[in-house]
Amino acid sequence: MARRGYGQICGLSRALEIVGERWALLIVRDLIAGPKRFTDLRQGLPRIPTNVLSARLKELEQAKVLQRRILPRPATAVVYELTDYGRELDDILMALGRWGAQSMGQPDPDDIYTAGSLMMAMRSAYQAPSADSARPTSVNYELRVTDVVLSLTVRDGELGVSDGPQADPDLVIETEHGFAALLMGWITPAEAIESGSVRVVGDPELLTEFANTFRV
């Protein structure tokens, strides 16, 4: 079958031919965190039909955006991982995430968070401190949004994000749909705690630091 295209000599049109199909960029988003099995990708994208995921993976592999690799024994599982070419999309996705967040409203009741979506959101929302900033040089957060748990570490102006609990959190933040309101600045940290939409374990004042560090 001939490749569908826009018929234009243009880098943007070629890019859209590669990653413009539905779900393609979300697959790339989830692979930025590291290699994943087919079942891991299905779990992170619960609404994608299996046949569509298979098709997108094949297309992205043919375009050399990702590749398959067999893990060594005893795992011997096939994983998908980004190539160097595919990893060049990271900054592009971050910029798209920041751009799209400006049009976000309140989540619908059936909207969900996934580890991949939340990790990208936190990386996109991160505001590095200025040289004369009085922010703490090191803060560890554990973020629990619905059933997703992330570890966030800010150290010397650098952000670290990983899936799973924080070993030594300075602040544990637990929330559901109130998290979007906090990140977008629709409510203050004090209002979030008072309303119960955000619950914290640790120094509540650190939630203000969190809101200053991560904002859209």
Secondary structure as UniProt FT lines:
FT   HELIX           11..19
FT   TURN            22..23
FT   HELIX           24..32
FT   HELIX           38..44
FT   TURN            46..47
FT   HELIX           50..62
FT   TURN            63..64
FT   STRAND          66..70
FT   TURN            73..75
FT   STRAND          78..82
FT   HELIX           84..87
FT   HELIX           89..101
FT   TURN            102..103
FT   TURN            109..110
FT   HELIX           115..125
FT   TURN            131..132
FT   STRAND          138..145
FT   TURN            146..147
FT   STRAND          148..155
FT   TURN            156..157
FT   STRAND          158..163
FT   STRAND          171..175
FT   HELIX           178..184
FT   HELIX           189..195
FT   STRAND          198..202
FT   HELIX           205..213
//
